Amino acid sequence: MKAKRYKDIDDFARDLGISPERIGISAMKTKLKLRIIQETKKRNYSSAELAQLSGLTRTVVSGIINGSLQSVSLERLIRLAASVDLVVNLNIKKAA
């Protein structure tokens, strides 16, 4: 049996029955998390420092940075982004 090839992760997710909305939310969260991590490393902040700046607990911050984003709200990610002086902009366009 020949393995199916996917053009991208979205194509793979659709094949698994994951809705386009869920794919989009997951992509936004992942992109935001990676940018927060990049800025946090650049500033050499610990999870405790990031927690203090964001008003979140260290446990929550560590969970976000090191764990799954499934139950993490965009609001919390935006709070973390703001704590390292990042501005989050929303781009909206008509679906293809």
CORBEL-V686434 format. One line per field, one symbol per residue. ss: DSSP state (~ for helix, > for strand, _ for the rest). burial: b if it has 9 or more other ideal C-beta (glycine too) atoms within 8 Angstrom, else e. A space follows every 10 residues. Layout:
# CORBEL-V686434
ss=???
burial=???
This chain:
# CORBEL-V686434
ss=________~~ ~~~~~____~ ~~~~~~~~~~ ~~~~~~~~~~ ~~~___~~~~ ~~~~___~~~ ~~~~~~____ ___~~~~~~~ ~~~_______ ______
burial=eeeeeeeeeb bbbbeeeeee ebbebbbbbb ebbebbbebb eeeebebeeb bebbebeeeb bbbbbeeebe ebebebbbbb bbbbebeeee eeeeee
